[in-house]
Amino acid sequence: MKMIRYASILLLMQVTGLQEVSGQTRARDLGITIGVLPAGKLNAITDVAGVKVGHTTLIEGNSIRTGVTAILPHEGNLFREKVPAAVFVGNGFGKLAGSTQVKELGNIETPIILTNTLSVSTGIDAVIEYTLTQKGNENIQSVNAVVGETNDGYLNDIRGRHITRQHVLEAISAASTGPVKEGNTGAGTGTVCFGFKGGMGTASRVLPKNLGGYTVGVLVQTNFGGVLQVDGAPVGEELKKFYLSDQLTGKADGSCMIVVATDAPLDARNLERLAQRAMMGLAKTGGIASNGSGDYVISFSTDKRVRVLHEKIALADSAVYLRNDAMSPLFMAVIEATEEAIVNSLFAAESMTGKEGRKVEALPRDEVIRILRKYGVVKK
């Protein structure tokens, strides 16, 4: 009960006050502008109209460092108005519940939940409860809950399984269309990235009007390794902190969950192509999709014209989808947004001490800026 009250207080702070969000450090605050396409107004996944994000954060005692992040593709009844969707697996060492039905049918019918590895079943249970209790769903008998994870067991007492159904439902309830808190929050509370404190990160890109004016937004939960690069600069190499650096030594295993939203009218096939390119954004940051890393991309379209209505009885759909020839600008947008979202997760994160007194330091911003100036990424 104490943990639930604590999470509720944190949620109240996140819902009622944006000061904490606006005060966090992001790449662009430090003069780092990744890519060439313009970002959206919030530079977040919520720049895609209707998309909502909510967090529940659990930080208690010496060893509880975990949480939940919920992504809602639109504000309506998702089961009755499913969104076209796809899943791409960069490396499959992970537990992405619901992925096979998304692959088979090409849509998502529930909120997307991110949490820790041993709380996936709790996430499923909570999403089922949420869906069954929504008005209009009184007679449904099958729910495909989409729940992804990364393993935060280095800082968090993951075996304690502290996430409850209430925590998941609170994250869904707290979801909003405004600014998205990054760093040590929600599902990113206890994560580690490139040997530094990881967390949640987000970014967006907007295409020019002559290319459709579509928006692509990305949200990441970073918990993986490799050799960190920031806008092409070899930051990990310069800091002497990277995979295989002392035996080269080090540990690159972890995971990265990537959620991609767009308002472009895409079908599941082109959403999968879009999801594939998100992994290119991860690669640009130096991620290597190592053997023990679960690297998954979930992508969906919010365009109302391509939603799948649950009660529709027609034998054929008449939706209009974007042509293949129009996809390249979206590919570029998702690569840039994914790269920046990952970098944002690192800059927004703060040092954290957790289980067994282990401490993970935040990315040393001053040193990184010095390196970026050396390579011309940030002007002096």
Protein Blocks (a to p, Z undefined) as FASTA:
>chain_A
ZZmmmmmmmmmmmmmpcklmmmpccfklnopaghjbdcdfkopaklpghiacddddddeh
jlbccddddddfbfbdfklmccddddddfblcbcdehklmmmmnopafbdcddddfklmm
mmmmmmmmmmmmpghilmgcbdcdddddddfklmpcfknopacfklmmmmmmmpcfbdcd
ehjehjllmgceehiacddddddddddfknoopacdddddddbedjddeehiafklmnop
aehklmogcjfbdcdddddddfbdcdfklmmmmmmmmmmmmmmnopaoiaklccdddddd
fbfklcccfklcbfbdcbdcddfklmmmmmmmmmmmmmmmmmmmmmmpccdddehhiacd
dddfklmmmmmmmnomacZZ
